Amino acid sequence: MENNLFDFGMIGLGTMGRNLLLNMADHGFKVIGFDTDPGKAKLLETSATPGTRVKGMNTLAEMVQQLQPPRKIMMLVPAGKPVDDVIRSLLPLVSPGDIIIDGGNSHYTDTLRRVNEVREKGFHFMGIGISGGEHGARTGPSIMPGGDIQAYEQVKPILEAVSAKVNGSACVAHLGKGAAGHYVKMVHNGIEYAIMQLISETYQLLHSGKGLSNDALHKVYKSWNEGELQSYLVEITRDIFMQPDDKTPGRLVDRILDKAGAKGTGKWTSQDSMDLGIPVPVIDIAVSLRDLSAVKEERVQASALYKSATHEIEVPNEVFINQLADALYFSMIVCYAQGLALLYKASSELKMDIPLPEVVRIWRGGCIIRSAMLDLFYKAFTENPKLPNLLLDKQVAGILQARKHHMVSVILHATQTGFPVAALMNSLCYLEAYRSEFLPTNLIQAQRDYFGAHTYQRVDMPGIFHTDWGSYDN
Ligand code: 6PG
């Protein structure tokens, strides 16, 4: 017999929490949400599809009481202290076997700590990465759960129902042990930062270097989005150039201050990559350039000091746009390769057992970094799930080789005309270094041994060596 209890509870009815809950309701689940703000609880109810079971509460205890045991409760609150605060107020209200889920962008080390703290008290705790923004939450996000497999089995039907679908397959999968879900989401965001930086560099070259109007830019990104560059981030870029400003004549993009914010997930990816010794330079540079964008006042001073006017890129538009498309495709592949190489290492090093083919599969729909090229990567990782770096895949290698000359041309044009294309450059340099059988690191080893007796290995015999280096000043 049908009871009046709810299938799923949400703590935090901001944009993501509300829309995800409404998505669940649209799939036939009875849902209840809690927020201290009465307006948000009300908005949840008024935005529900007629005929669905949706309730908004302002008292946590009342929400918890109305959930079907074992209770499934997700929190979507800002990362950090708010998550710990919610857990603290929730624990006295739940029963053994209940499942608490953190669906926000928490740092994976916090998630690991919370998994242990909550498990000790007899409850389940899972960290789940959710990507797709407001629209994705409502219509189908990509969902990255990890950790407690028993808890996952219980929430799986709900997550599968609400997630994005690609060729009928749900963009959700159990992505490994411990805090794997949040780890994968962190790397997803690092890749997100890198692709956004790359696209912004192509925009600067087309806009300032080639003088393309917003209408013309719209056409370029539209055509790119209809080919191999098809991706969510290229798609929204296409639209952005057409958005009118509602305050002044013209397009909104031209009125937006060139100072970027960041909530930290890109930085965490870089920090963690350094801890694990896996280079992700395109992500690093994307993080750094957001920071550089933020020092606008200094940039204004420096622009007066270094008066080197940027010049027009003197290559026919059609030729340059074609070269740039190849350069962007090349670099985007490199971004994914770096992020996935980090996941490969983290999987074993942090004992998470992350299934890379599944990661790539669920990124194909719903999330911010979804793109057509993920089909290619899915094939590569399905054929070889233990691929340490996507760049070792033969098909990927062929694609990069075929586009490299355009990558080089774009960088030459950009540097000759004075445009900073750090992410594009980094993509090329990463590949050039990665494919180098010989790197000049023998010299670095010699220097280390010279000044610090740090020792070195030789190419011609095994062992560890140290030399008393001489001075040869004459
Ligand atoms: C997503 C996004 C999202 C992220 C924002 C903000 O997958 O839906 O990654 O989770 O929080 O993109 O990130 P920044 O404010 O750091 O740019």
Boltz pocket constraint, residues with backbone or C-beta under 6 A from the ligand:
constraints:
  - pocket:
      binder: B
      contacts: [[A, 105], [A, 130], [A, 131], [A, 132], [A, 133], [A, 189], [A, 192], [A, 261], [A, 262], [A, 263], [A, 264], [A, 265], [A, 266], [A, 367], [A, 368]]
      max_distance: 6.0
